[in-house]
Amino acid sequence: MTTEPRRLRNYIDGEYRDAVDGRTMEVVDPASGRPYGTAPLSGAADVDAAMAAAEAAFPAWRDATPATRQLALLKIADAFEAHADELLDVECRDTGKPLELTRQEELPPMLEQIRFFAGAARMLEGKSAGEYMAGLTSFVRREPIGVCAQVTPWNYPVMMAVWKFAPALAAGNTVVLKPSDTTPASTAYVAGLMGEILPPGVFNVVCGDRDTGRLMVEHPTPAMVSITGSVRAGTEVAAAAARDLKRVHLELGGKAPCVVFEDADLAAAAEGIRDAGFFNAGQDCTAAARVLVHESVHDAFVDALTKAVAEVRTGDVADPDCFYGPLNSEAHLAKVAGFVDRLPAHATVLTGGHRVGEEGYFFAPTLVTGCRQDDEIVQQEVFGPVITVQKFADEAEAVAHANGVEYGLASSVWTRDHARAMRMSKALDFGCVWLNTHIPLVGEMPHGGFKKSGYGKDLSAYGLEDYTRVKHVMTAL
């Protein structure tokens, strides 16, 4: 990993630029807790410039053939792959993620997802037509929306950027994207790679803080706003976008239940839930955050899960044996620790529950049992390496507990009973239901939630369609 300080810059209209007024913000290495670089703290002038560039580039990109857009996305995937070492260096320095695990688990899906949307760009060529009224033929056009303002989170900086720019560009839109203020480096880096392939103005990156994001959302130019973030952030974006009726795409928080029935393979469930709960330090809105286990196997499962958790290590990005790195920031570390500190007397911390080391933002893998449905740690998103366990008596109670939170993003069911699995997949109020697994995603299938987890779909043809508008055309014969 490089130790050189980084001076990040915005990427606007095909070139790197400092903020117009010269303001910067520190970028902190979460593994050490020390600043290692600066990024622009962009203001209104920077946002105006990026929006103007995207707006000017839109007509030509909209009118480019799907094959042209497909080829550009394929070249972007190739560029990511060719520069994988540099990309991973920047991403892991920004986030503290284990280097080799990120290479194995995050890079291949990103490449696959970009290439999927490259192929999906050709899907919009097909038009359905029909003579539904005598003497008249109708057909449907799917068209790009226009300039898209996109805001990405800090837990998967590059992957979440891919989920946004790939369908947007495939559909013929242009993009102004703001990465999180704590992890801007990798997005700024890939903007330069993409700028070697795309026409100027098609893809722009503006670094900054919450106020910068607010300026983007409130700007009159974008026709669509897409954000991955907290419920609070999504609510504010939806309210601001409503003022001029912008299209909104929201992927927000989650509190995924893992329902373990008495006939489940307990060892496999314990291992799968452990991995899905602690991957990326639990900083994942689909993380296996809360286990609901049948009372008849509760003790046996908790024993299996405790033994599985004992094998998990947190540590430095270069440590090949660590499973996850630090939390994002000092503030987030305090937030995660606060959930544990405020636990009620009936809850028991079986493992972890504390900070690890004197430097950086590391938190031990934590397992909490004895939780009740109305406990804060069950109801609210912790977004850290914390798994809670509750008992249930029957299928109805399992469904009630699983659905009894404000989130509706992802869930899993662990059982050998096929009929029960099908009943649960229907009853669970979540956008994704995994059966005897938890957390795999593929580019061909949609990802997105219900309730306060937001609306709109990432990945798949559904994700592509979210970045289009539908036009009906009718002609007299």
C-alpha positions in Angstrom: 0.0 0.0 0.0 1.3 3.5 -0.8 2.0 5.9 2.0 2.2 8.9 -0.2 -0.3 11.7 0.6 -3.1 12.1 -1.9 -4.3 15.3 -3.3 -7.7 14.5 -4.8 -9.5 16.6 -7.4 -12.9 16.8 -8.9 -13.4 15.4 -12.4 -15.5 17.7 -14.6 -15.9 17.9 -18.3 -13.1 15.5 -19.0 -10.4 17.0 -16.7 -9.3 17.1 -13.1 -10.0 20.4 -11.3 -9.6 21.8 -7.8 -12.7 23.4 -6.1 -13.3 26.9 -7.6 -12.8 28.6 -4.2 -9.9 26.3 -3.3 -11.5 24.8 -0.2 -10.5 21.3 0.8 -11.4 18.7 3.4 -9.2 16.0 5.0 -9.4 12.4 4.0 -8.6 10.1 7.0 -7.2 6.6 6.9 -9.6 4.6 9.1 -6.9 2.0 9.9 -4.7 4.6 11.7 -7.2 7.4 12.4 -4.8 9.9 10.8 -5.3 12.1 7.7 -3.5 11.0 4.6 -4.8 13.4 2.0 -7.2 16.1 0.9 -10.2 16.4 -1.4 -12.1 19.4 -2.7 -14.9 20.7 -0.6 -17.0 21.7 -3.6 -19.5 24.5 -3.5 -22.2 25.9 -5.8 -19.7 26.9 -8.6 -18.3 23.4 -8.8 -21.7 21.8 -8.9 -22.9 24.4 -11.6 -19.8 23.5 -13.7 -20.4 19.8 -13.5 -24.1 20.1 -14.2 -23.4 22.3 -17.2 -20.9 19.8 -18.6 -23.3 16.9 -18.2 -26.2 18.9 -19.7 -24.0 19.8 -22.7 -22.8 16.3 -23.2 -26.3 14.7 -22.9 -27.7 15.2 -26.5 -24.8 13.4 -28.2 -24.6 10.6 -25.6 -28.4 10.2 -25.8 -28.2 9.9 -29.6 -25.3 7.5 -29.6 -26.2 4.0 -30.7 -26.6 1.4 -28.0 -23.7 -0.4 -29.5 -21.5 2.7 -28.9 -22.6 2.9 -25.3 -22.1 -0.9 -24.9 -18.5 -0.7 -26.3 -17.7 2.2 -23.9 -18.8 0.3 -20.9 -16.9 -2.8 -22.0 -13.8 -0.6 -22.3 -14.4 0.8 -18.8 -14.6 -2.7 -17.3 -11.4 -3.6 -19.2 -9.7 -0.4 -17.8 -10.8 -1.3 -14.2 -9.3 -4.8 -14.7 -6.1 -3.5 -16.2 -5.5 -1.0 -13.4 -6.8 -3.3 -10.7 -3.7 -3.0 -8.5 -3.9 0.8 -8.4 -7.7 0.8 -8.0 -7.6 -1.7 -5.1 -4.7 0.3 -3.5 -6.9 3.5 -3.5 -10.1 1.7 -2.4 -8.5 -0.2 0.5 -6.6 2.9 1.7 -9.8 4.8 1.7 -11.9 2.2 3.5 -9.4 0.0 5.4 -10.7 -3.2 3.7 -8.5 -6.2 3.6 -6.7 -6.0 0.2 -6.8 -9.6 -0.9 -10.4 -10.2 0.2 -11.4 -7.1 -1.7 -9.6 -8.4 -4.8 -11.4 -11.7 -4.5 -14.9 -10.7 -3.4 -15.5 -7.1 -4.7 -13.5 -6.6 -7.9 -14.9 -9.6 -9.9 -18.6 -8.6 -9.2 -17.9 -5.0 -10.2 -16.4 -6.0 -13.5 -19.3 -8.4 -14.1 -21.9 -5.8 -13.3 -20.4 -3.2 -15.7 -20.3 -5.8 -18.5 -23.8 -6.9 -17.7 -25.1 -3.3 -18.3 -22.9 -3.1 -21.4 -25.0 -5.9 -22.8 -28.2 -4.5 -21.4 -27.6 -1.3 -23.3 -28.7 -3.2 -26.4 -32.0 -4.2 -24.8 -33.4 -0.7 -25.3 -33.2 -1.2 -29.1 -36.2 -3.5 -29.1 -39.6 -1.9 -29.6 -42.9 -3.6 -29.2 -45.6 -2.7 -31.6 -49.3 -3.6 -32.0 -52.4 -2.6 -33.9 -54.7 -2.3 -30.9 -57.2 0.0 -32.7 -58.2 -0.4 -36.3 -56.0 1.7 -38.7 -53.6 2.6 -35.9 -50.3 1.1 -34.8 -48.7 1.8 -31.4 -45.2 1.2 -30.2 -43.2 2.1 -27.1 -39.9 3.9 -26.8 -37.7 3.8 -23.8 -35.6 6.9 -23.6 -32.9 8.3 -21.3 -34.1 10.7 -18.6 -31.3 13.3 -18.9 -28.7 14.4 -16.4 -28.6 12.1 -13.3 -27.3 13.4 -9.9 -25.9 10.4 -8.0 -24.7 10.2 -4.4 -22.8 7.1 -3.2 -22.0 5.9 0.3 -18.7 5.1 2.0 -19.1 1.3 2.6 -18.5 0.2 -1.0 -17.3 3.4 -2.8 -16.5 1.9 -6.2 -19.1 -0.8 -6.3 -21.9 1.6 -5.4 -20.6 4.0 -8.1 -20.8 1.1 -10.6 -24.3 0.3 -9.6 -25.3 3.9 -10.4 -23.2 5.0 -13.4 -23.4 1.7 -15.4 -27.2 1.6 -15.9 -27.4 5.4 -16.2 -24.7 5.5 -19.0 -26.1 2.3 -20.7 -29.5 4.0 -21.0 -28.0 7.1 -22.5 -27.9 9.5 -19.5 -25.1 11.7 -18.4 -23.9 11.7 -14.7 -22.7 14.0 -12.0 -21.7 11.7 -9.0 -20.7 12.7 -5.5 -18.8 10.1 -3.4 -18.9 10.1 0.4 -16.8 12.8 2.0 -14.9 10.1 3.9 -14.1 7.9 0.9 -13.7 10.0 -2.2 -10.4 8.7 -3.5 -11.3 5.6 -5.5 -14.2 7.4 -7.3 -12.0 10.3 -8.2 -9.4 7.7 -9.5 -11.8 5.8 -11.7 -13.2 9.0 -13.2 -9.8 9.5 -14.8 -9.9 6.0 -16.3 -13.4 6.5 -17.6 -12.5 9.9 -19.0 -10.0 8.2 -21.4 -13.0 6.4 -22.9 -16.1 8.6 -22.5 -16.7 11.9 -24.2 -16.1 14.9 -21.9 -19.0 15.7 -19.7 -20.6 12.3 -19.8 -19.3 11.3 -16.4 -18.4 13.9 -13.8 -17.3 13.5 -10.1 -17.7 16.3 -7.6 -16.2 15.7 -4.1 -17.6 17.4 -1.1 -19.7 17.0 2.1 -23.5 16.9 2.9 -23.9 20.5 1.7 -22.4 19.6 -1.7 -24.9 16.8 -2.0 -27.7 19.1 -1.1 -26.6 21.5 -3.8 -26.7 18.7 -6.4 -30.2 17.5 -5.3 -31.6 21.0 -5.4 -30.0 22.0 -8.7 -32.5 22.6 -11.5 -30.5 20.6 -14.1 -30.8 16.9 -13.0 -33.9 15.1 -14.1 -33.2 12.3 -11.7 -31.5 11.9 -8.3 -30.2 8.5 -7.1 -28.8 8.0 -3.6 -27.5 5.1 -1.5 -27.4 6.1 2.1 -29.3 6.4 5.4 -33.0 6.7 5.8 -32.5 10.3 7.0 -30.5 11.2 3.9 -33.1 9.5 1.7 -36.0 11.3 3.3 -34.2 14.7 2.9 -33.4 13.9 -0.8 -37.0 12.8 -1.6 -38.3 16.0 0.0 -35.9 18.3 -1.9 -36.4 16.5 -5.2 -40.2 16.8 -4.8 -40.0 20.6 -5.2 -39.4 20.3 -8.9 -40.6 16.7 -9.4 -37.3 15.1 -10.1 -37.3 11.3 -10.5 -35.9 9.7 -7.3 -34.1 6.4 -6.8 -33.4 5.5 -3.1 -31.4 2.5 -1.7 -31.4 3.1 2.0 -30.9 1.2 5.3 -31.6 -2.4 6.2 -32.0 -4.7 9.2 -31.9 -8.1 7.7 -33.4 -11.0 9.6 -32.0 -14.5 9.3 -34.7 -17.0 10.3 -33.3 -20.3 11.4 -35.8 -23.1 11.8 -35.4 -26.3 13.8 -34.7 -28.4 10.8 -31.9 -26.2 9.4 -28.3 -27.4 9.0 -27.1 -25.4 12.0 -23.4 -25.6 11.2 -23.9 -24.3 7.7 -26.3 -21.6 9.0 -23.9 -20.5 11.6 -21.0 -20.2 9.1 -23.1 -18.4 6.5 -24.7 -16.0 8.9 -21.3 -15.2 10.5 -19.7 -14.4 7.1 -22.7 -12.3 6.0 -22.9 -10.5 9.3 -19.2 -9.5 9.6 -18.2 -9.0 5.9 -17.0 -5.5 5.5 -17.3 -5.0 9.3 -21.0 -5.4 9.0 -21.1 -2.1 7.1 -23.6 -3.4 4.6 -27.3 -2.7 4.4 -27.9 -6.4 3.6 -25.7 -7.7 6.5 -27.0 -10.6 8.5 -27.8 -8.3 11.4 -30.4 -10.2 13.5 -30.9 -13.9 13.9 -34.3 -15.3 14.7 -33.9 -18.9 15.8 -36.5 -21.5 16.8 -36.5 -22.0 20.6 -36.0 -25.8 20.3 -32.5 -25.3 18.7 -31.7 -21.9 20.2 -28.9 -23.0 22.5 -27.3 -25.4 20.0 -27.3 -22.7 17.3 -25.9 -20.1 19.6 -23.1 -22.5 20.5 -22.4 -23.1 16.9 -22.4 -19.4 16.0 -20.2 -18.5 19.0 -17.6 -21.0 17.8 -17.9 -19.7 14.2 -17.5 -16.1 15.4 -14.3 -17.0 17.4 -12.6 -17.7 14.0 -13.1 -14.1 12.8 -10.3 -11.6 12.9 -10.3 -7.9 12.3 -7.0 -6.2 11.3 -4.9 -4.1 9.0 -5.6 -4.0 5.2 -2.4 -5.9 4.4 -3.1 -8.8 6.9 -4.0 -11.8 4.8 -5.7 -13.5 7.7 -8.1 -10.8 8.8 -11.7 -11.0 7.6 -12.7 -7.3 8.0 -11.0 -4.0 8.6 -11.9 -0.9 10.6 -15.1 1.0 10.8 -15.4 4.1 8.6 -14.7 6.9 11.1 -14.4 7.8 14.8 -18.0 9.0 14.8 -19.2 5.7 13.3 -17.2 3.7 15.8 -18.8 5.7 18.6 -22.2 5.0 17.1 -21.7 1.3 16.9 -20.2 1.1 20.4 -23.1 3.1 21.7 -25.6 0.4 20.8 -23.7 -2.1 22.9 -23.2 0.3 25.8 -27.0 1.0 25.9 -28.0 -2.7 25.9 -30.8 -3.6 28.4 -30.1 -5.9 31.3 -31.8 -8.9 29.7 -29.3 -8.9 26.8 -26.0 -10.7 27.0 -22.8 -9.9 25.0 -21.3 -13.3 24.3 -18.3 -12.1 22.2 -16.7 -8.8 21.4 -18.6 -5.6 22.2 -15.5 -3.4 22.4 -12.9 -1.4 20.5 -9.8 -3.3 19.3 -6.4 -1.6 19.5 -5.3 1.9 20.2 -5.1 3.1 16.6 -7.8 3.2 14.0 -11.5 2.4 14.2 -11.5 -1.4 14.8 -14.4 -3.1 16.6 -14.4 -6.7 17.7 -16.9 -9.2 16.2 -19.9 -9.0 18.5 -22.7 -11.5 19.3 -25.6 -10.5 21.5 -28.2 -12.9 22.8 -31.4 -12.5 24.9 -32.6 -9.7 22.7 -36.3 -8.7 22.5 -38.3 -7.3 19.6 -38.6 -3.8 21.0 -34.9 -3.4 21.9 -33.1 -0.5 20.2 -30.4 -2.8 18.9 -33.1 -5.0 17.2 -35.1 -2.1 15.7 -32.3 0.2 14.5 -29.6 -0.3 12.0 -26.2 -0.7 13.8 -24.2 -0.9 10.6 -21.3 -2.6 12.3 -19.9 -6.1 13.2 -22.8 -6.9 15.6 -25.2 -9.8 15.3 -28.2 -10.1 17.6 -30.1 -13.3 18.5 -33.8 -13.8 19.4 -36.0 -16.8 19.9 -39.3 -17.6 18.2 -41.9 -20.3 19.0 -43.5 -20.9 15.6 -43.6 -19.8 12.0 -46.2 -17.0 12.6 -44.0 -15.5 15.3 -41.0 -15.7 13.1 -42.7 -13.8 10.4 -44.0 -11.2 12.8 -40.6 -10.6 14.3 -38.8 -10.6 11.0 -41.3 -8.0 9.5 -41.5 -6.0 12.7 -39.0 -3.4 11.8 -39.2 -0.3 9.6 -36.7 -1.7 7.0 -37.5 -4.0 4.2 -34.3 -4.6 2.2 -33.1 -8.2 2.6 -33.7 -11.4 4.6 -32.8 -15.1 4.7 -34.5 -18.3 5.7 -32.7 -21.4 6.8 -34.7 -24.7 6.5 -34.7 -28.0 4.7 -38.5 -27.8 4.3 -39.3 -26.6 0.7 -42.9 -25.7 1.4 -42.0 -23.7 4.5 -39.3 -21.9 2.5 -41.8 -21.0 -0.2 -44.3 -19.7 2.4 -41.7 -17.6 4.1 -40.5 -16.2 0.8 -44.0 -14.9 0.3 -44.6 -13.7 3.8 -41.4 -11.8 4.4 -41.7 -8.1 3.6 -38.3 -7.6 2.0 -37.0 -6.9 -1.5 -34.7 -9.9 -1.3 -35.2 -13.3 0.4 -32.3 -15.7 0.4 -32.9 -19.4 1.1 -30.1 -21.3 3.0 -27.6 -18.5 2.0 -27.3 -14.8 2.7 -25.7 -11.9 0.8 -24.9 -13.2 -2.7 -25.9 -10.8 -5.5 -25.7 -11.1 -9.3 -25.9 -8.5 -12.0 -28.9 -10.2 -13.7 -31.2 -10.0 -10.7 -32.7 -6.9 -9.0 -31.7 -5.5 -5.7 -33.8 -3.0 -3.8 -36.1 -2.7 -0.8 -39.5 -1.9 0.6 -40.7 0.4 3.4 -38.0 2.7 4.7 -35.3 0.8 2.8 -36.3 2.9 -0.2 -37.6 2.3 -3.7 -36.2 1.6 -7.2 -34.0 -1.3 -8.2 -30.3 -1.6 -8.7 -28.8 -4.2 -11.0 -30.7 -6.2 -13.6 -33.0 -5.0 -16.4 -35.2 -3.4 -13.7 -32.2 -1.2 -12.7 -31.7 -0.2 -16.3 -35.4 0.6 -16.8 -35.2 2.9 -13.7 -32.9 5.2 -15.7 -35.4 5.5 -18.6 -38.7 7.1 -19.4 -41.5 5.4 -21.3 -43.0 7.1 -24.4 -46.0 5.8 -26.3 -46.0 6.5 -30.0 -49.1 6.0 -32.2 -49.3 6.3 -36.0 -52.1 6.2 -38.5 -51.7 3.5 -41.1 
